[in-house]
Amino acid sequence: MVSVAPHRPGRPGRKRPLRFALVGAGVFVSAFLLLGGGIYAYGRYRYSQVPKASVPALKSAPVSGPFNVLVIGSDSRQGLTGAAARAYGSGAQVGGSRADTMLLARIDPRTERIALLSIPYDYFAPIAGSGGSNKISDALNQGPGAMVRTVEEDLHVSVQHYVEINFSGVVRMVDALGGVRIDFPYPSKDLMSGLQVPTAGCHLLGGTQALALVRSRFFQYEVGGTWHYDPTAGFGRIHRQQAFLRAAAQRVRGSLLTDPLRLNTFLGAAVHNVLVDKGLSFSTLVHLGLDFRSMPLSSIRTFTVPTQIVNNYGPYGDVLFPVPGKDAQVLSSWRAAVEAQASSATGTGARRTSPSTSARTPNRSGSSSEIRMPSTAVPSNPGSIVQNRTTPNFDPRPC
């Protein structure tokens, strides 16, 4: 028996077509981070093919210590056909000028720690340079600089590097990896994205099914013959994206770098679907690969910006409003996740993780400043607050 999905206030963006979730950028960067000296020249050649953008809003990178990378997905679906196009959804903008899922990666080479902060695309915030507020995903319409400034001003963080990926390339990148292995505790599906997993257990997902998994916002799982919906909707999708990233990174470490033909196919797909800022050099990625080559993937901490849900908010539809006090707590924990051992880490021989891209002094303090509220008034009765949820027993995970 298939249960009927009840109306839930925690499902922002139901009235607009499904958009994709950012995952491929993490896999792309992981491949470069893991490049060894034997293929340095080849890696440099491939990296020269990656489009570079000038992003003046970026702050100067520190000589040592933690820095932040803003990873953005554009909602273009160019190049997708058949089942992959259906998984992507019918309303995506061809060419891509709108962000979907935003991820802030905080990296500290001294402590060999990484922390990821997910920002929901329906997060309602003041858009830098626009004089008004909107869903934060709309900031990309004004270019990468506006996107960076919006994140910096709204969350009181600094951003040193920028990575953007066109999600249409993820299908080809996953297929080049030979698929990714995901463990499903129960039979699972999503009728909207096309996900179909008929049995529980570890499954090897090809590119199209991997795309369906990370795009899934109407995820269902079967227990005792009855299908149940994930009640956390878009926030559950963020956790599925994070599980996919871990599985893909395991695949990169486990087989990709030992198979030159597969590596070439993977990078050939990646370089045409990723854009980076001009300051993110190949040597920076190689240095990071050396710093993090022995880091266990399980040590990467993940966080999600807590929000309160507002349905049918005028012309904006369903949106997520910030929760200033709780947002500040999560941001503080995200910063501390990579800096916990900084006092015991030696600074001797610390590498410059990136060349300076701006003469401005970076604002890398652990400030707990309140989130900048939207210029539009917060409703008197917003929905429930959604914070970092614990991992339910029905969540897929790497295997």
N, C-alpha and C positions, 0 to 999 in steps of 0.2 A: 504494500500500500504506500502510495506517495502522499506525504502530507502537503497541505496547501500552505504556502509561505504567508504568515500573518503580517499585517502591517506593523512595522517597527519604526519608532522615531529615529533609531540609530542607523539609518540607511541613507546617508546624504547622497544627493545626486541621482536619485532613482529616475528622475524625469528626463535625463539626458542620456544619450547613448553611452555605452561603456567605453572607457578609455583604457589604454594599456598601462602596465605597471613597469617601472624601471627596474631592470635587473641586469641587462647585458653589460652595462658600463663596468660593474664590479668584476665580471668575468674577464672583460677586455683588459682592465688595468692589472688584474691578477696575473694574466699571461706575461705581461711585460715585467711585472715585479719579480717573476720567477725565471727570467732569462739568465742564462749562464754565460760565462766568458766565451765559450766555444761558438756561440751564435751571436756574439755582440754585433758584428758587422751586418749580419742579416737583419737583426732586430733594428738597428739604426736605419737601414734601408726601408723597412716596413714602416717604421715610425715617421719617416719623412713623407709618407703618403697620407698621413692623418691630417685632415684640415685643422688649421690653427686660427684662433680668433684673438683679436686685441680686446681685452676686457679691462678698461681703465679703473673700474670700481674695485678691483682686487687690491688687497693690502700687501705690504711687503712681507715676505716670508722670513721667519726667524732663522738665525744661523744654526741654532739647535733648539730643541724643545718642541712642543706640540704645534701643529698647524692644521687648518681645516680645508677640506676639498668639498665644494658643492657639486653634487652629481645630479644631473637633470635629464629627464626623458622628454623628447618632443613627440607629439602625437601624429606624426606622419605615418601612413601605411603604404607608401610607395614600395613596389616590389613584392607585395604580398598577393597571393592568389589562392583560390580554392578554400580548403579548410582553414588555412592560416589566416586568410582575409576575414573569414567568418568569426574566428576566435578573436580577431582584433576589434570587431564591431563595425557597424555600418556607418557610423557618424564621425569617424576620425577625419581630421583635416589633412588632405593630401599636401605634402610639402612641410607641414609641421611648424606652427608658431606658438603653440600653447604647451605648457608644461603639464605633465601628468603627476608622477610621483617624484618628490624631492628628497634627497638624502644628503645629510651632512656627515662626512667621514672625518673624524678627529684622529690624527695620527701622531704618535710620539716615538721617534726612533730611539730615544734614550731608554725608554722603558719597554720598547717593543710591544706596544699596545695599540689597539685600534678600537674605537667606539663609533657606532653608527646611530644617527638620529634621523628618524623618518618624519617628514612633514606632510600631512595629508593634503591632496591637491584642492580640496574644498575648504581649506583653512582660510577664514575671512580676515583680511588684514589691509592696512594702508599700502597702496602700491606706490613705490618711489617715483616721484616726478609726475604723477597723475593728478594730485590734489584730491584724490578720493580713495575709497576702499573697494575691494572686490575679492573674489577668490584668488588666492596667491598664485595659482597656475596662470592667471592672465598676465602676470608681470612679464612673461617671456615674449608677449606680443611686442614689447618695446625693446627687445634685445637682451643679450646676456648681461649687459651692464645693469639694466634696470632690475633684472632678476636677482643679481648679486646684492644690489643696494637694498632691495626690498627685504631679503632674508636678513641682511646685516642689521638694518634699522628696526625690523620687527622683533627679532629674537635677541638683539644686543650681543651679536657674535661678530667675529671678523672672518673673512673668507680669503684664503691665499691662492687657491686654484679652482678652476672650473672645468668640468667634464660634461658633455652633452651627448646623448646617444639617440639615434633614430631606431625605434624598436623593431622596425621591419627586418633589421639584420639579425635579430636574436634567433630566429628560426634557423637561419643558415649557420650561425655560430654554434648552436647546440648540436645540430646535425654533424658539424665538423668535429665536435668533441666525441662523437659516437653516442650521444645521448647523455642523460644524467639519471642517477639512481635516487628514487624517492620512495620512502616507506609510508604506506597508507594504512593506518590502524584499522580502517573499515572500508568497504566499497564506497567509492566517492564519485561525484559527478557535478557538473554545472551545465545546465541546459542552455544557458546564454553564451558561455565561452566555448562550449563544445568539449569540455573535459569529460572523459569516460574511463573510469577505473573500476572494472567489474568485480575484482576480488581484492581482499586485504593482502598486505605484504609488500615486499620490495619490488618496485617496477622500474624498468629502464624506459624513460620517456624520451621520444624523439622531439625534434624542434617544434612541431605543431602542437603536440600534447603539452610540452613544457610551456609554450605560450599560453595555452588554455588554462594551465594551472595558475600561472602568475597573474593572469587577467581575471581570475575567478572572483566575483563579488557576490555570487549567489551559490556559494559552495554548499553541497549537501553530502551527508554521510548516512549509511544504512546500518541500523542496529535492530536485530530481531525482525527483519522484514519491513521495517518502517523507516522512511527517509526523513531526516531532520536537517534543517537549515542551520548554518553557522550564524548565531544571533548577533555576532559582532560585525557582520557585513564587511565594509571597506577596511576596518582595522584588522580583521582576520586575514584579509588579502595581503596586508603589509607583512604579517607573520609568514604567510606562504611564500612571499617574495624573498624574505630573509632566509627561509629554509632552502629555497632554490639556489640562492647565492652560495650558501655553504656547500651544497651538493656539486655545483658547477666548479667551485674552487678546488674541491677534492678531486674532481675529474682532471682539472688542469695539472695538479700536482702528481696525480697517480699515473697518467698515461700520455698526456698531450706533449710534454716536453721531451719524451723519449721517442716520439714518432714524427720525424721531420716532415713527411708528406701531410700528415693530419695537421701539424702546426701551421704549415703554409696555407692550407685551406681555411683554417680558423682565422688566421690573421688577415687573409685576403678578404674574408667577409667582414671582419671587425674594422679594418682601416677605412672602409667606405661608409661606415655608419656611426662613426665617433668623431666628435669635435672637441678639441682641448684648447686651453688658453696658451698663448705664446710662451709664457714663462715656465710651463710644465715641460721641461726638457727630457730627452731620452736618458741623459746621464742621471737626472734626478730619479727616474724610475729604476734604473739599474742600482743606484745606491740604496734605494728603499728595498729592492729585492734582496740585496746583501744583508741589510739590517733585519729583515723579517723572514729570512729563508727558513729559520727553524721554529717560527711561531706556530703553535697549534691553532688550527682554525676555531676550535671550541672556545678559545680565550677571547674571541671578538665579542664585545658587549653590544647589545642592541637596545635602543630606546625609541619611544614614539611620543611626539608632542601631545599632551593631553588637551582635550577640547570639550566644548559643550555644544550640543546639536540644536540647530534651529531649522525647523521645516518651513518650506514655502515662504522664504524671506524676501518678499517683494519680487522684483525682477531677477533676483539672483538664484531663486529656487532654494534647494536645501543646502545649508552651509554649516560650517563648523566654526564657532567662535572661540577665541583663546580664553584660557582661564589663568589670569596673570600670576596668582600666587603659586599654583601648582605647576605652571609652565616653568617658572623660575627654579622650582625644586628639581624638576627633571633636567633642565639645562645644567644646573650645578652638578648633578650626579653624572651626567654625560661628560662634562669636563673632567671631573675627578676620576672617571673610569680609566683614563690613560695616564693620569698624573700621580696615581697613588704611590708609585715607587720612585717618583722623580727625585726625591731627596736623597735616596740611596744610590741613584744611578750616577756614575762618574761622567763628567763632561769631557774627559780627555779624549782627544781624537774625534770629537763629534763632527759629523759632516754637515755641510750646508745642504739642507734638503731641497733648496730651490733658489735660483737667483732672484734678486729683488725685482719685482715688477712695478714698484711704485716708490716714490720718495716719502710717502706718508708713513707715519709711525703706526705699526699694527696695534690694534686694540685687542690684546689677547688676555685680558684680565679675567678672573673668575667672577665678574660682576653678577650679582643676583638682581639686577635691575628688572623692574616690572616690564612685561611685554607691552609693546606699544599698541594701544587699543585702536580698533577701526574708527574712522571718523563718523560712521553711522552708529547710532545709539544701540547699545546692547538691549535685546528684548527683556522685558521684566520677567518672563517665564521661559527662559531657554530650556532645552532638554537636559537630559542627564549628562554628567561629566564622564568622558571616556578617557581612561588613562592606560598606561602600559598594562595589558592584561597578562595573566599567567597563561602558560601554554596548555590548552585543553587536551584531553586524551584523544580527540579526533583529529588533531592537527597533523598534516603530513610533515615528515622530517627526512633529512638525508639518511641514506643507508649504505 
